[in-house]
Amino acid sequence: MQPPAAGLADLPLSEVLERLAARTPGPGAGSASALSCALAAGLIEMACQFDSSVMAQGRLVRATALRERALGLADQDRDSYQPVLDALAMPADDLQRETRLAAARSAASSSPLAIAGVAAQLAGIAAECAESGNEHLIGEAVAAAELADGACRAAAHLVRLNLRESPGDPRRTEVSGLVQSAARALEEAFALASG
């Protein structure tokens, strides 16, 4: 029995990047999206530290919780694709192959969908920071919105890929709504930064 893999958040950044670059199934795009969310959350937290308003303290608490959630999702996603690979490795004439593959792809959609949800929330908080936070940290708020928006779109793409054989799955619609929400928040943050 293999020991559990170390959490990505517990590793030096250089090792996280080495693991992302390695010829292994995970960590991959989902984990990278989750780590981007954690970076966005960190920038929001920083911006909130320079704002003593009650609203900023509320944003700080939310961003901190979302950063922790994102780091957990990075590890969850790292391991979520192995059942898909196991099903793909089954002989093509195995009667259970397609059923196992569909179930594995459906299950593998859960973590990127959750990542997209975290990202959309972070983009919204970043827009709030751009609107009413410390004006000297609007660059951090916009960067956080950019990172969150990109993470949301990347994670949504993974959901769509995993569910490509299930066009009626409601998670496809749900993730599209998250992408739209993150994009709106990014536009708001940009407009506030340029205005």
Backbone hydrogen bonds in HBPLUS format (Angstrom, degrees):
<---DONOR---> <-ACCEPTOR-->    atom                        ^
c    i                          cat <-CA-CA->   ^        H-A-AA   ^      H-
h    n   atom  resd res      DA  || num        DHA   H-A  angle D-A-AA Bond
n    s   type  num  typ     dist DA aas  dist angle  dist       angle   num
A0010-ASP N   A0007-GLY O   2.93 MM   3  5.32 149.5  2.02 110.5 120.0     1
A0011-LEU N   A0008-LEU O   3.22 MM   3  5.44 166.3  2.24 110.1 113.9     2
A0015-GLU N   A0012-PRO O   2.94 MM   3  5.36 124.9  2.25 108.3 122.2     3
A0016-VAL N   A0012-PRO O   3.05 MM   4  6.45 155.8  2.11 154.2 161.9     4
A0017-LEU N   A0013-LEU O   2.96 MM   4  6.24 163.6  1.98 157.1 160.7     5
A0018-GLU N   A0014-SER O   2.99 MM   4  6.21 148.5  2.09 137.8 146.8     6
A0019-ARG N   A0015-GLU O   2.86 MM   4  6.11 156.8  1.92 150.0 155.9     7
A0020-LEU N   A0016-VAL O   2.90 MM   4  6.23 152.2  1.98 148.4 156.6     8
A0021-ALA N   A0017-LEU O   2.97 MM   4  6.16 148.4  2.07 142.9 151.4     9
A0022-ALA N   A0018-GLU O   2.99 MM   4  6.07 121.6  2.34 139.5 154.0    10
A0022-ALA N   A0019-ARG O   3.33 MM   3  5.08 143.4  2.47  92.4 102.5    11
A0032-ALA N   A0028-GLY O   2.92 MM   4  6.13 160.0  1.96 155.8 162.5    12
A0033-SER N   A0029-ALA O   2.89 MM   4  6.07 150.7  1.98 143.1 150.9    13
A0034-ALA N   A0030-GLY O   2.94 MM   4  6.26 155.0  2.00 148.2 155.1    14
A0035-LEU N   A0031-SER O   2.86 MM   4  6.13 156.2  1.92 150.8 157.4    15
A0036-SER N   A0032-ALA O   2.93 MM   4  6.15 145.5  2.05 141.6 151.1    16
A0037-CYS N   A0033-SER O   3.02 MM   4  6.38 145.4  2.14 141.6 150.9    17
A0037-CYS N   A0034-ALA O   3.09 MM   3  4.99 117.9  2.49  91.0 106.3    18
A0038-ALA N   A0034-ALA O   3.01 MM   4  6.42 150.7  2.09 144.9 152.8    19
A0039-LEU N   A0035-LEU O   2.97 MM   4  6.30 151.5  2.05 145.3 152.6    20
A0040-ALA N   A0036-SER O   2.93 MM   4  6.21 158.4  1.98 147.7 153.6    21
A0041-ALA N   A0037-CYS O   2.83 MM   4  6.11 159.6  1.87 153.2 158.9    22
A0042-GLY N   A0038-ALA O   2.92 MM   4  6.15 154.2  1.99 144.5 151.5    23
A0043-LEU N   A0039-LEU O   3.04 MM   4  6.38 153.9  2.11 150.3 156.3    24
A0044-ILE N   A0040-ALA O   3.02 MM   4  6.33 155.8  2.08 149.6 156.5    25
A0045-GLU N   A0041-ALA O   2.80 MM   4  6.07 162.0  1.83 154.8 160.1    26
A0046-MET N   A0042-GLY O   2.93 MM   4  6.15 156.4  1.98 145.6 151.9    27
A0047-ALA N   A0043-LEU O   2.98 MM   4  6.24 164.1  2.01 148.2 152.0    28
A0048-CYS N   A0044-ILE O   2.89 MM   4  6.16 153.5  1.97 151.3 159.1    29
A0049-GLN N   A0045-GLU O   2.99 MM   4  6.22 136.9  2.18 143.8 155.2    30
A0049-GLN N   A0046-MET O   3.09 MM   3  5.15 129.3  2.36  96.9 110.5    31
A0050-PHE N   A0047-ALA O   3.26 MM   3  5.56 148.5  2.37 103.0 111.5    32
A0051-ASP N   A0048-CYS O   3.12 MM   3  5.13 153.4  2.19 113.7 112.4    33
A0057-GLN N   A0053-SER O   3.14 MM   4  6.49 152.6  2.22 146.0 153.2    34
A0058-GLY N   A0054-VAL O   3.04 MM   4  6.37 149.6  2.14 147.0 155.2    35
A0059-ARG N   A0055-MET O   2.94 MM   4  6.28 155.6  2.00 149.4 156.3    36
A0060-LEU N   A0056-ALA O   2.84 MM   4  6.06 151.6  1.92 146.8 155.1    37
A0061-VAL N   A0057-GLN O   3.08 MM   4  6.34 158.6  2.13 145.3 149.2    38
A0062-ARG N   A0058-GLY O   3.08 MM   4  6.34 164.8  2.10 149.9 154.0    39
A0063-ALA N   A0059-ARG O   2.82 MM   4  6.00 165.2  1.84 154.5 158.7    40
A0064-THR N   A0060-LEU O   2.93 MM   4  6.05 159.2  1.97 149.6 155.4    41
A0065-ALA N   A0061-VAL O   3.09 MM   4  6.30 163.3  2.12 149.3 153.3    42
A0066-LEU N   A0062-ARG O   2.97 MM   4  6.21 155.3  2.03 148.2 155.5    43
A0067-ARG N   A0063-ALA O   2.83 MM   4  6.05 145.7  1.94 145.9 155.5    44
A0068-GLU N   A0064-THR O   3.11 MM   4  6.42 162.4  2.15 150.7 154.0    45
A0069-ARG N   A0065-ALA O   2.98 MM   4  6.23 155.5  2.04 144.0 151.4    46
A0070-ALA N   A0066-LEU O   2.81 MM   4  5.96 158.4  1.86 146.0 151.8    47
A0071-LEU N   A0067-ARG O   2.99 MM   4  6.27 158.0  2.04 151.3 156.5    48
A0072-GLY N   A0068-GLU O   3.09 MM   4  6.35 155.9  2.15 146.4 152.7    49
A0073-LEU N   A0069-ARG O   2.92 MM   4  6.20 152.5  1.99 148.8 157.1    50
A0074-ALA N   A0070-ALA O   2.89 MM   4  6.18 140.9  2.05 145.9 156.6    51
A0076-GLN N   A0072-GLY O   2.98 MM   4  6.26 159.3  2.02 146.5 153.2    52
A0077-ASP N   A0073-LEU O   2.78 MM   4  5.82 167.1  1.79 150.2 153.4    53
A0078-ARG N   A0074-ALA O   3.13 MM   4  6.17 146.5  2.25 133.8 142.9    54
A0079-ASP N   A0076-GLN O   3.27 MM   3  5.68 137.4  2.46 104.7 114.1    55
A0080-SER N   A0077-ASP O   3.06 MM   3  4.90 147.6  2.17  99.7 109.7    56
A0084-VAL N   A0081-TYR O   2.97 MM   3  5.32 127.3  2.25 108.1 122.3    57
A0085-LEU N   A0081-TYR O   3.15 MM   4  6.57 158.6  2.20 155.2 161.4    58
A0086-ASP N   A0082-GLN O   2.85 MM   4  6.14 153.6  1.92 154.0 162.4    59
A0087-ALA N   A0083-PRO O   2.99 MM   4  6.16 154.8  2.05 140.8 146.7    60
A0088-LEU N   A0084-VAL O   2.89 MM   4  6.17 159.1  1.94 151.7 158.0    61
A0089-ALA N   A0085-LEU O   3.00 MM   4  6.15 135.8  2.20 139.5 150.6    62
A0090-MET N   A0087-ALA O   3.10 MM   3  5.35 155.4  2.17 105.6 113.3    63
A0094-ASP N   A0091-PRO O   2.97 MM   3  5.38 166.4  1.99 118.3 121.7    64
A0097-ARG N   A0094-ASP O   3.11 MM   3  5.41 156.5  2.17 110.1 117.3    65
A0100-ARG N   A0096-GLN O   2.91 MM   4  6.03 169.1  1.92 162.7 166.1    66
A0101-LEU N   A0097-ARG O   2.82 MM   4  5.96 155.5  1.87 152.0 159.8    67
A0102-ALA N   A0098-GLU O   2.93 MM   4  6.05 162.7  1.96 145.8 150.0    68
A0103-ALA N   A0099-THR O   3.03 MM   4  6.22 163.0  2.06 148.5 153.3    69
A0104-ALA N   A0100-ARG O   2.87 MM   4  5.98 155.8  1.93 145.6 152.6    70
A0105-ARG N   A0101-LEU O   2.89 MM   4  6.08 160.5  1.93 151.1 156.2    71
A0106-SER N   A0102-ALA O   2.98 MM   4  6.11 155.1  2.04 144.5 151.7    72
A0107-ALA N   A0103-ALA O   2.95 MM   4  6.17 162.3  1.99 147.1 151.7    73
A0108-ALA N   A0104-ALA O   2.85 MM   4  6.00 150.5  1.93 144.0 152.8    74
A0109-SER N   A0106-SER O   3.15 MM   3  5.34 153.3  2.22 102.7 110.9    75
A0110-SER N   A0107-ALA O   3.17 MM   3  5.70 160.3  2.21 114.2 119.7    76
A0113-LEU N   A0109-SER O   3.09 MM   4  6.10 151.1  2.17 147.3 155.7    77
A0114-ALA N   A0110-SER O   3.00 MM   4  6.24 156.2  2.06 149.4 155.9    78
A0115-ILE N   A0111-SER O   2.87 MM   4  6.11 153.6  1.94 151.7 159.7    79
A0116-ALA N   A0112-PRO O   2.90 MM   4  6.10 157.6  1.95 144.4 149.8    80
A0117-GLY N   A0113-LEU O   3.02 MM   4  6.32 148.5  2.13 142.0 150.7    81
A0118-VAL N   A0114-ALA O   2.97 MM   4  6.31 156.6  2.02 150.0 155.4    82
A0119-ALA N   A0115-ILE O   2.86 MM   4  6.09 163.9  1.88 154.0 158.9    83
A0120-ALA N   A0116-ALA O   2.93 MM   4  6.12 159.1  1.98 147.9 152.7    84
A0121-GLN N   A0117-GLY O   3.14 MM   4  6.35 157.9  2.19 144.6 150.3    85
A0122-LEU N   A0118-VAL O   2.93 MM   4  6.21 158.8  1.98 152.3 158.5    86
A0123-ALA N   A0119-ALA O   2.90 MM   4  6.15 156.6  1.95 152.4 158.7    87
A0124-GLY N   A0120-ALA O   3.14 MM   4  6.36 154.8  2.20 142.9 149.1    88
A0125-ILE N   A0121-GLN O   3.00 MM   4  6.35 155.3  2.06 149.4 156.1    89
A0126-ALA N   A0122-LEU O   2.83 MM   4  6.04 158.6  1.88 152.4 158.6    90
A0127-ALA N   A0123-ALA O   3.00 MM   4  6.26 152.1  2.08 144.8 151.8    91
A0128-GLU N   A0124-GLY O   3.05 MM   4  6.38 149.7  2.15 142.9 151.2    92
A0129-CYS N   A0125-ILE O   2.94 MM   4  6.31 152.9  2.02 149.1 156.4    93
A0130-ALA N   A0126-ALA O   2.93 MM   4  6.26 151.4  2.01 146.8 154.9    94
A0131-GLU N   A0127-ALA O   2.95 MM   4  6.18 144.2  2.08 142.7 152.5    95
A0132-SER N   A0128-GLU O   2.92 MM   4  6.14 169.7  1.93 160.2 161.3    96
A0133-GLY N   A0129-CYS O   2.73 MM   4  4.40 137.5  1.91 130.4 132.7    97
A0137-LEU N   A0134-ASN O   2.94 MM   3  5.54 163.6  1.97 120.1 125.6    98
A0140-GLU N   A0137-LEU O   3.12 MM   3  5.31 123.6  2.45  98.9 112.0    99
A0141-ALA N   A0137-LEU O   3.14 MM   4  6.54 153.9  2.21 146.2 153.7   100
A0142-VAL N   A0138-ILE O   2.88 MM   4  6.14 161.7  1.92 152.4 156.5   101
A0143-ALA N   A0139-GLY O   2.90 MM   4  6.04 159.8  1.94 144.1 150.5   102
A0144-ALA N   A0140-GLU O   2.85 MM   4  6.00 154.1  1.92 144.3 151.5   103
A0145-ALA N   A0141-ALA O   2.96 MM   4  6.24 153.4  2.03 143.8 151.1   104
A0146-GLU N   A0142-VAL O   2.86 MM   4  6.15 155.1  1.92 151.1 158.0   105
A0147-LEU N   A0143-ALA O   2.90 MM   4  6.17 166.7  1.92 153.9 156.6   106
A0148-ALA N   A0144-ALA O   2.89 MM   4  6.05 163.2  1.92 149.6 154.7   107
A0149-ASP N   A0145-ALA O   2.85 MM   4  5.95 159.5  1.89 146.8 152.8   108
A0150-GLY N   A0146-GLU O   2.93 MM   4  6.13 168.3  1.95 154.5 157.6   109
A0151-ALA N   A0147-LEU O   2.92 MM   4  6.08 158.5  1.96 147.2 153.6   110
A0152-CYS N   A0148-ALA O   2.88 MM   4  6.04 152.5  1.95 146.2 153.9   111
A0153-ARG N   A0149-ASP O   2.97 MM   4  6.26 165.5  1.99 155.4 158.3   112
A0154-ALA N   A0150-GLY O   2.94 MM   4  6.10 161.8  1.97 150.0 155.4   113
A0155-ALA N   A0151-ALA O   2.92 MM   4  6.01 165.4  1.95 148.0 152.3   114
A0156-ALA N   A0152-CYS O   2.88 MM   4  6.01 157.0  1.94 148.1 155.2   115
A0157-HIS N   A0153-ARG O   3.00 MM   4  6.21 149.1  2.10 142.4 150.1   116
A0158-LEU N   A0154-ALA O   3.25 MM   4  6.62 149.7  2.34 143.1 150.4   117
A0158-LEU N   A0155-ALA O   3.07 MM   3  5.13 117.9  2.48  95.2 110.0   118
A0159-VAL N   A0155-ALA O   3.05 MM   4  6.45 153.0  2.12 149.0 156.5   119
A0160-ARG N   A0156-ALA O   2.95 MM   4  6.27 165.1  1.98 154.4 157.7   120
A0161-LEU N   A0157-HIS O   2.90 MM   4  6.15 155.9  1.96 148.3 155.2   121
A0162-ASN N   A0158-LEU O   2.95 MM   4  6.13 166.0  1.97 151.7 155.0   122
A0163-LEU N   A0159-VAL O   2.96 MM   4  6.14 141.0  2.12 145.6 156.8   123
A0164-ARG N   A0161-LEU O   3.34 MM   3  5.19 166.5  2.36 106.2 106.2   124
A0166-SER N   A0163-LEU O   2.80 MM   3  5.01 160.1  1.84 114.5 120.1   125
A0169-ASP N   A0166-SER O   3.03 MM   3  5.53 169.1  2.04 123.6 126.2   126
A0172-ARG N   A0169-ASP O   3.09 MM   3  5.92 158.3  2.14 123.6 128.5   127
A0174-GLU N   A0170-PRO O   2.97 MM   4  6.26 161.7  2.00 150.8 156.7   128
A0175-VAL N   A0171-ARG O   2.92 MM   4  5.97 163.0  1.95 143.8 147.5   129
A0176-SER N   A0172-ARG O   3.18 MM   4  6.32 147.7  2.29 136.1 144.7   130
A0177-GLY N   A0173-THR O   3.07 MM   4  6.37 152.5  2.15 149.8 156.4   131
A0178-LEU N   A0174-GLU O   3.13 MM   4  6.50 147.5  2.24 144.3 153.3   132
A0179-VAL N   A0175-VAL O   3.01 MM   4  6.29 155.7  2.07 147.4 153.2   133
A0180-GLN N   A0176-SER O   3.04 MM   4  6.32 159.5  2.08 147.8 153.0   134
A0181-SER N   A0177-GLY O   2.98 MM   4  6.17 154.0  2.04 143.9 151.1   135
A0182-ALA N   A0178-LEU O   2.95 MM   4  6.21 163.1  1.98 153.1 156.8   136
A0183-ALA N   A0179-VAL O   2.95 MM   4  6.13 159.9  1.99 150.1 156.0   137
A0184-ARG N   A0180-GLN O   2.96 MM   4  6.16 156.8  2.02 147.4 153.2   138
A0185-ALA N   A0181-SER O   3.06 MM   4  6.31 158.8  2.10 147.3 153.0   139
A0186-LEU N   A0182-ALA O   2.95 MM   4  6.21 155.9  2.01 149.0 155.6   140
A0187-GLU N   A0183-ALA O   2.97 MM   4  6.22 160.6  2.00 149.2 154.3   141
A0188-GLU N   A0184-ARG O   2.93 MM   4  6.22 157.7  1.98 149.8 156.0   142
A0189-ALA N   A0185-ALA O   2.93 MM   4  6.20 160.7  1.97 150.3 155.3   143
A0190-PHE N   A0186-LEU O   2.91 MM   4  6.17 163.2  1.93 155.4 159.6   144
A0191-ALA N   A0187-GLU O   2.89 MM   4  6.06 162.6  1.92 151.0 156.1   145
A0192-LEU N   A0188-GLU O   2.91 MM   4  6.12 158.8  1.95 151.5 157.1   146
A0193-ALA N   A0189-ALA O   2.93 MM   4  6.12 150.2  2.02 144.5 153.2   147
A0194-SER N   A0190-PHE O   2.86 MM   4  6.07 147.3  1.97 149.9 158.6   148
A0195-GLY N   A0191-ALA O   2.91 MM   4  5.88 134.2  2.12 140.6 152.2   149
